[in-house]
Amino acid sequence: MAYDFNGLKKQLAGVEDWFKKELQQVRTGQASPAILDGVKVEVYGAPMGIKELAAITIEGARTIRITPWDKTQTKEIEKAITIANLGLSVVVDDAGLRINFPELTGERRTAIAKVAKDKLEDAKKQVRQHRDVIVRDLQTKEKDGAMGKDDAFRAKNDTQKLVDDCNKKLEADFAKKEKEILG
């Protein structure tokens, strides 16, 4: 009896996507609008993303320009970015906001790399949780007689292979980001 791994594959792909998005929000020395994705601005009585309130463009290697469509929201956007504590400097001018990415010190780079490592551990924990659900399901099926011991053993090995492949992809993404952070 073959076990259906489609659900597990989708869950593992979801973890990989989540991890990539989390790494995009980890700041390096380069300007990246993705760092603002998690920032919510309280506008019109509801939290909204900056992308919904303004045009975001990259001005230079370490500068982002935010041009609000409604100029009255400039102060609220500035406040939200400041509260988010991303280590960015915000300058308000006639056109909107200019976000400067300061040069990273060696100590700050190490701290940022540690944050990325923590996100890797969170992703691996999610992968383990998904694996454990499948293993428990296989054990239940084996115990109930719905699956033979050999089939259950093979399915557990296949599950572990999928998990190992996913972990290798996560490690590769982390190594790439760590190299980018540490320069």
N, C-alpha and C positions, 0 to 999 in steps of 0.2 A: 504494500500500500504506500503510495507516494504522498508525502505531506505537502500541503500548499503553503509555499513561502512568500506568496505575493504580498500579503499583509505586512510581513516583517520587512521585506524589501522596501515597501513604501515608507514604513516608519523609519528605517535607517536612512533613506534618502532625505526624509524630513529633518532628521538630526543633522545630516551633512549641510543642508540648506540653512538651517538655523545657525549652525556654527560659522558658516561663511558670512552670514549677515552680522553676527556678533563680532567677528574679526574686522569687518569693514568699519565698525564703530570704534575700534581701538585706534587711538590716534598715533600717527607717526609724524615725522617732520614735514610731510607733504600735505597740502591742502586737499581735503576730501569732503565733499558735501554729505557723504554717507554718515559722517560723525553726528550730523544734526538729525538723523532719522528718529532717534529716540526722544528728542526734545519736544515737549508738548506746551503749547501756548494757550493760556486761558483767554478765549475770545468769544464774545457773544454768548457767554454762559456755558460754554463747552470747551473741552480741551481739543486742540487741533494741531496737526503737524505743521511745521514751517513750510513744507512744500505746498500745502493747501492755501497758504496765506501770502506767499511771495515767490518771486523768481530767484533761483539760486544759481550763481555762475562763479566760475573760478577766474580770478583776476590775475593771479601770479602763482608761483611755486608754493607760496605759503599764505595766500590771501583768498578769501571767498567774499563775494558781494551778494548781499541779500537785499532785494528791492521789493518791499511790500506793495501789494496792489492797492491796499488801503493805507495811506500814509499815517493814519491815526493809530495804527497797530504797531508802529515802530518801537515804542517804549515797551509794549508788552512782549514783543519778540526779544528785545534786548534783555529784559528781566528774566525771561525763560532760559535764555542761553547762559546768563550769569548764574542762575540758580542751579542749572544742570552741572556746574562745576567741571567743565571739560578741559580746563587749563588753557582756554582761548581768551584772547583779548578782543573786546568788542568796541568798535568806534562808530558812533552815529554821525552821519553827515547829511547833506541835502538829498542825496539819492537814496538813502536808506541806511544799511548797516554794512560795515566792513569788518570781517572776522579775520584776525591775524593768528597764525599758528606760530608761536614762539619757537626758537631753536631749542631742541631738547638737550638737556645735560646728560651725562653718562648715568647719573643716579636716577634721573627721571626715565630714561630709556629702560633701565633694569626694572623699575617699578611697573612700567607699561608692559614689559615682556612677562612679568609675573601675572598681571591681569589676564593677558592672553592665555597663559598656562592654566589659570583657574577656569577660564571658559572651556579650554580643552578638556579639563577634568569633568566639568559639568556635562559636556557632550558625551564623554565616555560613560558617565554614570547613566545617562539616558539610554545609551546603547545596551549597557548591562541589564537595565530594567526590562527593555524589550526582549532581550535574550531570555531572561528568567521567566517571563510570561510564556514564551514558546516552550521552554524546557518543562515547566509545570504542566502545560497542556499535553505534551508528549508523555509525561509520566502518568497522567490521568488516563490517557487513551490506552497506554500499555497495561495499566492496572485493571481497567475495565474490560480488557480483552479486545478492544477495537483495533489494536495494533500489536504486531508481534515484537518480541525483544530485538531481533535483528533490525527490523524496520525502524524501531524507536532509536536504536543505537546509531544507525545511519543518518536518521533525521537530526539527531543531536549533533553529530559531526558536521553535517551540512550547515546547521544553524551556526556552529562555531566558526566555520569557514566564512560565512557571510559577515559575522561580527568582526572577525579578524581583518577582512578586506575593508570594512567600514573604518575600523580603527586605524589602518594604514593610511587611508585617505585623510582622516582627521589629522594624523601626525604630520603628513606631508603639507597640509594647509597651514598647520601651526608652524612648522619649520620655515616655510616661505615667509610667513608674517614675522616670525622672530628675527629672521635675517634682515627683513625690511626695517624692523624697529631698531635693532642693535647696530645697523649700518655696516 
